[in-house]
Amino acid sequence: MAAFLIRVLVFSVAVWVAAWIVPGIDLITGEDLLEQVLTAGAVGLIFAALDTVVRPILVVLSLPLIILTLGLFIFVLNAVMLWFTAWLSQQFGLEFVVESFWWDAVLGALVITVVSLILNLVLPDGRE
């Protein structure tokens, strides 16, 4: 359980950074910092849940493309996960928007991957 909570925290920060850097990704909240943190946390929770359940299935289904592109198709899968997270977040009433798939979602997925990598190196993994 601790590992999943750390994963949610990492994805929350990564989504917040992606929304800050990539112009086509918006974490639309008010001026209130607490509202921004709660929205980023909720989106991070959705992203972590999808990353835990859906991503392994997508990786297995797209394994031939991953092998054919020498692993570069993983970036497209990450963009699909971000796109699906934005859609699912809007279904829950959260204001997380990814405007276009190709540039915004792919660039956002790249930012989330880099931020997650850095945070996972710094934070403990939660496993004992």
C-alpha positions in Angstrom: 0.0 0.0 0.0 2.9 2.4 0.8 4.4 1.7 -2.6 1.1 2.7 -4.3 0.8 5.9 -2.2 4.4 6.9 -3.2 3.5 6.2 -6.8 0.4 8.4 -6.5 2.6 11.2 -5.0 5.1 10.9 -7.8 2.5 10.9 -10.5 0.7 13.9 -8.9 3.9 16.0 -8.9 4.8 14.8 -12.4 1.3 15.8 -13.8 1.6 19.2 -12.1 5.0 19.8 -13.7 3.7 18.6 -17.1 0.8 21.0 -16.8 3.2 23.8 -15.9 5.7 23.1 -18.8 3.5 21.9 -21.7 1.2 24.6 -23.0 -1.5 22.1 -24.2 -1.9 20.4 -20.9 -4.0 22.3 -18.4 -4.8 21.5 -14.8 -7.6 24.1 -14.6 -8.1 25.1 -11.0 -8.7 28.3 -9.2 -6.1 30.6 -7.6 -6.2 28.6 -4.4 -3.1 26.5 -3.9 -4.9 23.8 -1.9 -7.4 23.3 -4.8 -4.5 22.9 -7.2 -2.8 20.3 -5.0 -6.0 18.4 -4.5 -6.8 18.3 -8.2 -3.2 17.3 -9.0 -3.5 14.6 -6.3 -6.8 13.2 -7.7 -5.4 13.2 -11.3 -2.2 11.5 -10.0 -4.4 8.9 -8.3 -6.2 8.2 -11.6 -3.0 8.0 -13.5 -1.4 5.7 -10.9 -4.4 3.4 -11.0 -4.4 3.3 -14.8 -0.6 2.7 -14.8 -1.1 -0.2 -12.5 -4.0 -1.9 -14.3 -4.2 -0.8 -17.9 -0.6 -0.1 -18.9 0.7 -3.7 -18.5 -2.2 -4.9 -20.8 -1.3 -2.3 -23.4 2.4 -3.3 -23.2 1.6 -6.9 -23.8 -0.8 -6.1 -26.7 1.7 -3.8 -28.4 4.8 -5.9 -27.8 5.5 -6.4 -31.5 5.4 -2.6 -32.1 7.7 -2.0 -29.1 10.2 -4.5 -30.4 9.9 -3.2 -34.0 10.6 0.4 -32.9 13.3 -0.7 -30.4 11.2 0.6 -27.5 10.3 4.0 -28.9 6.6 2.9 -29.0 6.6 3.1 -25.2 6.4 6.9 -25.6 3.2 6.5 -27.6 1.8 4.2 -24.9 2.6 6.8 -22.3 0.9 9.4 -24.3 -2.2 7.1 -24.6 -2.1 6.7 -20.8 -2.0 10.5 -20.4 -4.8 11.0 -22.9 -7.0 8.4 -21.2 -6.2 9.9 -17.8 -7.4 13.3 -19.0 -10.6 11.7 -20.4 -11.3 9.8 -17.2 -10.5 12.8 -15.0 -13.1 14.8 -16.9 -15.7 12.0 -16.2 -15.0 12.5 -12.5 -15.5 16.2 -12.8 -11.8 17.1 -12.6 -10.5 19.8 -14.9 -7.5 18.2 -16.4 -7.2 18.8 -20.2 -4.8 17.5 -22.8 -5.7 19.5 -25.9 -4.1 17.4 -28.7 -2.8 13.9 -28.8 0.3 14.1 -30.9 2.3 17.0 -29.5 0.7 17.7 -26.2 0.2 14.2 -25.0 3.5 12.9 -26.3 5.5 15.9 -24.9 3.5 15.6 -21.6 4.3 11.9 -21.4 8.0 12.7 -21.9 7.9 15.3 -19.1 6.0 12.9 -16.8 8.5 10.1 -17.5 11.5 12.3 -16.7 10.0 13.8 -13.5 8.9 10.3 -12.4 12.3 8.9 -13.0 14.0 11.7 -11.0 11.5 11.4 -8.1 11.7 7.6 -8.0 15.5 7.9 -7.7 15.1 10.3 -4.7 12.1 8.8 -2.9 12.0 5.3 -1.3 10.0 2.7 -3.2 7.8 1.8 -0.2 8.6 -1.9 -0.3 10.1 -3.6 2.7 
